[in-house]
């Protein structure tokens, strides 16, 4: 019995057409008789309570729900896809790639386990901290009592080395430095002139210096006086030396005449004894001899006196020269002391003038400014502005939990991450662990003074902690704003490298304590 196509389209799910349609779907009549149940066209076989939508028209049948599925295993895949797509998928033979999935997954699991056992991971102790200054705070204060002229910075400002941070009234210092400058110029010119006189050199005049010109004129005047006095002694000595030479020459002549007169007198005496000569002649020769001897004695006395006068003049000349030099050295010594004193006062005056402009000695942060205003008086030595040095004098002070302190040792390397900048984008710094506190700190262990200076210990949540110091060896910051400078107080995170371990060790460290310590509660 044939069925309309329209009726075929309206069949309920699971209802199959008769043999003709089975043949059209690729089944032979013999296959239908062998594999398919007989068709039942009796209306009584249909459940009375079934919906009209499930009514099976004539020529069609419903497969039995509890029919044996063994026939599906022998059915060709092409036919099984129409009978039951799910069974067709289940009964399809595995592909070549699917046969190695098990081995692939097993290999991945094996290699993952091996990697977990041998691949090292860094062990890091993380600690929160901040930058602190290792140098003593700089106290800017006036050298002497001064009046505030201006305050050029505010608390919290960053100042560079040499930057002027305040001005004091320069009136007194300017007056002192002007007077001392004049005095030092005069002292130096006098010192140079006396030094030239003492060394016997000519004083060189600086035409552009009025004090030097004045001392040059004085040098010429004193030199003329000295030269004239020495020349007078030299002239007198020369005259006496000439007179001495004349006396010596006269003595020589008179000695010859004495000899001649003596011989004449002897001859006259002999002739008188022989009664050849007269007594008068003898007395005349004797008189001549006595006169010549007297003149010889006078000449000798004159020569001796002249020699003594020469020695006296030479002594006077030497005494004058030595006295003049002594006076010069005495004046030079006094000039040296005066010049040194005035030069020292002048340097002090210049220092006071320079201290009128208060400058920062290092790159620093202005921590505090003494209460005062423009026009108020500052006493000498009273702190005016307090600066905290920055730059090379910065270290990291970090708080380390007592649970992790046992991993740390001096010399451990650390990465410093600035909380204000993402580490992956801007970098940070490299540091080394230099100090670990010998004892634990309790929360709140800080004083107002240490907190004000930025050196107060950091609290670690509300538990005891150890304080660690890390020396910054190199900054790795890059692409940060130009105005940024590391300053005390910046909060940072320190990742301290304490060793390596594997993933398996990490997992076992969490599992083994649970296995060894668990289930031992007495309750």
C-alpha positions in Angstrom: 0.0 0.0 0.0 1.5 3.3 -1.1 1.4 6.5 1.0 1.3 10.0 -0.2 4.4 12.1 0.1 2.4 14.7 2.2 1.5 12.0 4.7 5.2 10.9 4.7 6.2 14.4 5.7 3.7 14.4 8.6 4.9 11.2 10.3 5.7 11.3 14.0 9.3 11.0 15.1 10.5 7.4 15.1 7.8 6.2 12.6 9.3 4.5 9.5 7.6 4.1 6.1 6.6 0.8 4.6 8.8 -1.5 2.5 8.5 0.6 -0.7 10.0 3.5 1.0 12.6 1.4 2.6 13.6 0.1 -0.8 13.7 3.7 -1.9 16.1 4.4 1.1 18.4 1.6 0.0 16.8 -1.5 1.7 15.8 -4.6 -0.2 12.7 -6.5 0.6 14.7 -9.4 2.0 16.6 -7.1 4.2 13.3 -5.6 5.4 11.9 -9.0 6.2 15.1 -10.0 8.1 15.7 -6.8 10.1 12.5 -4.9 10.4 9.4 -6.0 12.5 6.2 -6.7 10.8 4.1 -3.7 10.1 1.0 -3.4 12.2 -1.9 -1.6 10.7 -4.4 -2.5 13.4 -5.8 0.5 15.2 -6.0 -1.6 18.4 -2.2 -1.9 18.5 -1.9 1.9 18.9 -2.1 3.1 22.4 -5.5 4.6 23.2 -3.9 7.3 25.2 -1.4 8.4 22.6 -1.7 11.8 21.1 -3.2 12.2 17.6 0.2 13.6 16.5 1.7 10.2 17.2 -0.9 8.3 15.2 0.8 6.0 12.7 -0.9 5.9 9.3 -1.5 2.7 7.4 1.7 1.2 5.8 4.0 2.5 8.6 5.2 1.1 11.9 6.9 2.1 15.2 10.1 0.3 16.2 9.9 -1.4 19.5 11.6 0.4 22.3 13.1 -2.7 23.8 14.3 -4.2 20.5 17.8 -5.6 20.4 20.4 -3.1 19.3 22.7 -5.9 18.1 21.4 -5.5 14.6 22.8 -1.9 14.6 26.4 -3.2 15.1 26.1 -5.2 11.9 24.4 -2.4 10.0 26.6 -0.5 7.5 27.7 3.0 8.6 26.0 4.6 5.7 22.7 3.0 6.7 23.3 3.5 10.4 23.7 7.3 9.9 20.0 7.3 8.8 18.8 4.9 11.5 20.7 6.6 14.5 23.3 9.3 13.9 24.6 8.9 17.5 25.2 5.2 17.0 26.9 5.9 13.7 29.3 8.3 15.4 29.9 5.8 18.2 30.5 2.9 15.7 32.8 4.9 13.4 36.4 3.6 13.4 38.9 6.0 15.2 41.0 8.3 13.0 44.8 8.1 12.8 45.3 11.3 14.8 42.9 10.1 17.5 44.9 7.0 18.1 47.9 9.1 19.4 45.9 11.5 21.7 46.3 9.2 24.7 50.1 9.0 24.1 50.2 12.8 23.6 48.3 13.6 26.8 50.4 11.1 28.7 53.6 12.6 27.4 52.5 16.1 28.2 51.7 15.0 31.7 55.0 13.3 32.1 57.0 16.3 30.9 55.0 18.6 33.0 55.8 16.5 36.1 59.5 16.4 35.2 59.5 20.2 34.6 57.8 20.7 38.0 60.6 18.6 39.6 63.6 20.3 37.9 62.6 23.8 36.6 63.8 26.4 39.1 61.8 29.3 40.4 63.2 32.3 42.4 62.4 32.5 46.0 61.6 36.1 46.9 60.9 37.8 50.2 58.7 40.8 49.6 58.9 43.7 52.0 57.3 47.1 52.1 59.5 50.1 52.8 60.4 53.6 51.9 63.4 55.7 50.9 65.4 57.3 53.8 68.4 59.5 53.9 71.7 58.1 55.3 73.2 61.5 55.8 72.7 63.8 58.7 70.1 66.6 58.0 71.7 69.8 56.9 71.0 72.8 59.2 71.2 76.2 57.5 71.8 78.9 60.0 73.3 82.5 60.0 76.9 83.0 60.9 76.1 86.1 63.0 73.0 88.0 64.1 71.2 89.0 60.9 67.9 90.3 59.6 65.8 88.1 57.2 65.5 89.8 53.8 63.7 87.0 51.9 62.8 83.3 52.2 63.0 81.8 48.7 61.7 78.2 49.3 58.8 76.4 51.0 58.7 73.3 53.1 58.8 70.2 50.8 60.6 72.0 47.9 63.4 70.2 46.1 66.6 72.3 46.0 69.8 71.7 44.0 73.3 72.1 45.2 74.2 75.8 45.3 70.7 77.1 45.0 69.9 80.2 47.0 67.2 79.4 49.6 67.1 82.7 51.6 68.6 86.2 51.7 69.8 88.1 54.8 70.3 91.9 55.1 73.8 92.7 53.6 74.2 96.3 55.0 76.6 95.5 57.8 78.6 93.0 55.9 79.0 95.3 52.9 80.4 98.1 55.1 82.9 95.9 56.8 84.1 94.4 53.6 84.6 97.8 51.9 86.8 99.1 54.8 88.8 95.9 55.1 89.4 95.8 51.4 91.0 99.2 51.5 93.1 98.2 54.6 94.2 95.0 53.0 95.3 96.8 49.8 97.5 99.3 51.9 98.9 96.5 54.0 99.9 94.4 51.0 101.6 97.4 49.3 103.6 98.1 52.5 104.5 94.5 52.9 105.8 94.2 49.3 107.9 97.4 49.7 109.5 96.2 53.0 110.1 92.8 51.5 112.0 94.4 48.6 114.1 96.6 51.0 114.9 93.6 53.2 116.0 91.5 50.2 118.0 94.4 48.7 115.8 94.4 45.6 114.1 97.2 43.7 110.4 97.6 44.6 108.2 97.2 41.5 105.4 99.7 41.4 101.9 98.8 40.1 100.6 102.0 38.4 97.0 100.9 38.7 97.3 100.6 42.5 97.4 103.9 44.4 98.8 102.2 47.5 101.6 100.7 45.4 102.5 104.1 43.9 102.6 105.6 47.4 104.8 102.9 48.7 107.0 103.2 45.6 107.7 106.9 46.4 108.5 106.0 50.0 110.8 103.3 48.8 112.8 105.8 46.6 113.0 108.3 49.4 114.3 105.7 51.9 116.7 104.3 49.4 118.2 107.8 48.7 118.6 108.4 52.4 120.3 105.1 52.9 122.6 105.4 49.9 123.6 108.9 51.0 124.4 107.8 54.5 126.4 104.9 53.3 128.2 107.0 50.7 129.1 109.5 53.5 130.8 106.8 55.5 132.5 105.5 52.4 133.9 109.0 51.6 135.2 109.5 55.1 136.8 106.1 55.1 138.5 106.8 51.8 139.9 110.1 53.1 141.3 108.5 56.2 142.8 105.7 54.1 144.5 108.3 51.9 145.9 110.0 55.0 147.1 106.7 56.3 148.9 106.0 53.1 150.6 109.5 53.3 151.6 108.8 56.9 153.1 105.4 56.0 155.1 107.0 53.2 156.4 109.7 55.5 157.4 107.1 58.0 159.4 105.3 55.4 161.2 108.5 54.4 161.9 109.6 58.0 163.3 106.2 58.8 165.8 106.7 56.0 166.7 110.1 57.2 167.1 108.9 60.8 169.7 106.4 59.5 171.6 109.1 57.6 171.5 111.5 60.5 172.7 108.8 62.8 175.7 108.0 60.5 176.6 111.7 60.3 176.4 112.1 64.0 178.7 109.1 64.5 181.3 110.5 62.1 181.2 113.9 63.7 181.7 112.3 67.1 184.7 110.3 65.8 186.3 113.3 64.2 185.9 115.2 67.4 187.6 112.5 69.3 190.5 112.6 66.9 190.6 116.3 67.3 190.0 116.8 63.7 186.4 118.1 64.0 184.8 120.6 66.3 182.3 120.0 69.1 179.9 122.4 67.4 179.6 120.1 64.4 179.0 117.2 66.6 176.2 119.0 68.4 174.7 120.1 65.1 174.6 116.5 63.8 173.1 115.4 67.1 170.3 118.0 66.8 169.5 117.0 63.3 169.3 113.3 64.3 166.9 114.1 67.2 164.7 116.3 64.9 164.4 113.5 62.4 163.6 110.9 65.0 160.9 113.2 66.5 159.3 113.6 63.1 159.4 109.8 62.6 157.6 109.3 65.9 155.0 111.9 65.0 154.4 110.2 61.6 154.0 106.8 63.3 151.5 108.3 65.8 149.6 109.9 63.0 149.4 106.7 61.0 148.1 104.8 64.0 145.5 107.4 64.7 144.4 107.4 61.1 144.1 103.6 61.1 141.9 103.7 64.2 139.7 106.4 62.6 139.3 104.2 59.6 138.2 101.2 61.8 135.8 103.5 63.6 134.2 104.7 60.4 133.9 101.2 59.1 132.2 100.1 62.3 129.9 103.1 62.1 129.1 102.2 58.5 128.4 98.6 59.4 126.3 99.6 62.4 124.3 102.0 60.3 123.6 99.3 57.7 122.7 96.7 60.3 120.6 99.1 62.2 118.8 100.1 59.0 118.2 96.4 58.1 117.0 95.7 61.6 114.5 98.5 61.4 113.4 97.2 58.0 112.9 93.7 59.4 111.1 95.0 62.4 108.8 97.0 60.3 108.4 94.0 57.9 107.5 91.8 60.8 104.9 94.2 62.0 103.6 94.6 58.4 103.3 90.8 58.1 101.2 90.6 61.2 99.0 93.5 60.2 98.6 92.2 56.7 97.7 88.7 58.0 95.3 90.1 60.5 93.5 92.3 58.0 93.6 89.6 55.4 91.9 87.2 57.9 89.3 89.9 58.7 88.7 90.5 55.0 88.2 86.8 54.4 85.8 86.7 57.3 84.0 89.7 55.9 83.7 88.0 52.5 82.4 84.8 54.2 79.8 86.9 56.1 78.9 88.5 52.8 78.6 85.1 51.1 76.5 83.9 54.1 74.1 86.7 53.3 72.9 84.4 50.5 72.0 81.1 52.2 72.6 78.2 49.8 72.0 74.5 49.7 75.2 72.5 50.1 73.7 69.4 48.4 70.6 68.3 46.5 68.0 68.3 49.2 64.4 68.5 50.3 63.3 71.4 52.5 62.1 69.7 55.7 61.3 72.6 57.9 61.7 76.4 58.2 62.0 78.2 61.5 59.0 80.4 62.3 59.9 83.9 61.2 59.1 86.5 58.6 60.9 89.0 56.4 62.5 91.7 58.7 62.7 89.5 61.8 66.1 89.1 63.5 68.0 85.7 63.5 70.5 85.1 66.2 73.9 83.6 65.4 74.0 79.7 65.3 70.2 79.3 65.5 68.9 76.8 62.9 66.9 78.6 60.3 66.1 76.0 57.5 66.5 72.1 57.8 67.3 70.2 54.6 67.3 66.4 54.0 70.0 65.4 51.5 68.9 63.2 48.5 70.6 61.3 45.7 73.6 59.2 46.6 72.7 59.2 50.3 69.4 57.3 49.9 68.7 53.8 51.2 65.7 51.6 51.5 64.3 50.8 54.9 61.9 47.9 54.8 59.9 46.0 57.3 60.3 42.2 57.0 57.8 39.8 58.7 59.3 37.6 61.4 57.9 34.6 59.4 60.4 35.3 56.6 63.4 36.8 58.3 65.1 33.4 58.5 65.6 33.4 54.7 67.6 36.7 54.6 71.3 37.1 54.8 73.6 40.1 54.3 74.5 40.6 50.7 71.3 39.3 49.2 70.3 41.1 46.0 66.9 42.9 45.7 64.8 44.6 43.1 63.3 47.9 44.3 59.8 48.8 42.9 58.6 52.4 43.3 54.9 52.3 44.2 54.3 55.5 42.3 55.4 54.0 39.0 54.5 50.6 37.5 57.6 48.5 37.6 57.1 46.8 34.2 56.8 50.2 32.5 59.3 52.4 34.3 61.7 50.0 36.0 63.0 50.6 39.5 66.4 50.1 41.2 68.8 47.4 42.2 69.9 47.1 45.8 71.8 44.9 48.2 70.9 43.9 51.7 73.3 45.6 54.1 71.8 45.4 57.5 69.2 43.5 59.5 68.0 44.6 62.9 69.3 42.5 65.7 65.9 42.5 67.5 62.3 42.7 66.6 60.3 45.9 66.5 56.8 46.2 67.9 54.1 48.3 66.2 54.3 51.9 67.3 58.0 51.8 68.1 58.8 55.4 66.9 59.3 58.7 68.5 58.2 62.1 67.3 61.8 63.1 66.5 62.6 60.1 64.4 59.3 60.4 62.6 60.0 64.0 61.8 63.4 63.2 60.3 62.0 60.4 58.2 64.0 57.6 60.0 61.1 56.0 62.0 60.8 52.3 61.7 58.0 51.0 59.4 55.2 49.0 60.9 54.4 45.6 59.4 50.6 45.5 59.6 50.0 45.0 63.3 52.6 42.3 63.9 56.2 42.4 65.1 58.7 42.9 62.3 62.4 43.2 61.6 63.9 46.3 60.0 66.2 45.8 57.0 68.4 48.3 55.2 69.1 48.0 51.5 71.8 50.0 49.7 70.7 51.2 46.3 73.5 50.3 43.8 71.9 51.4 40.6 68.7 53.1 39.5 67.0 51.4 36.5 64.2 54.0 36.2 63.5 55.1 32.6 60.9 57.3 30.9 60.0 58.9 34.2 59.0 62.6 34.2 61.9 65.1 34.1 60.9 66.7 37.4 60.9 63.4 39.3 63.8 62.9 41.8 64.0 60.0 44.3 63.4 61.7 47.7 63.2 60.4 51.3 59.7 59.2 52.1 58.9 57.5 48.8 57.1 54.2 49.4 58.7 51.2 47.7 58.4 47.4 47.5 61.6 45.3 47.9 61.8 41.9 46.3 64.7 40.2 48.0 66.1 37.2 46.2 66.8 34.5 48.8 67.4 31.4 46.6 65.6 29.0 44.2 63.2 26.1 44.3 61.1 24.0 42.0 57.4 24.0 41.4 57.2 20.5 43.0 58.9 21.8 46.1 56.5 24.7 46.3 53.5 22.3 46.1 54.9 19.8 48.5 55.7 22.6 51.0 51.9 23.2 51.1 50.8 19.5 51.1 53.3 17.8 53.3 52.6 19.9 56.4 48.9 19.1 56.0 49.6 15.4 55.7 52.1 15.3 58.6 50.3 17.7 61.0 46.7 16.8 60.0 44.3 14.5 61.8 46.3 14.6 65.1 43.8 16.7 67.0 43.0 14.8 70.3 39.3 15.9 70.1 
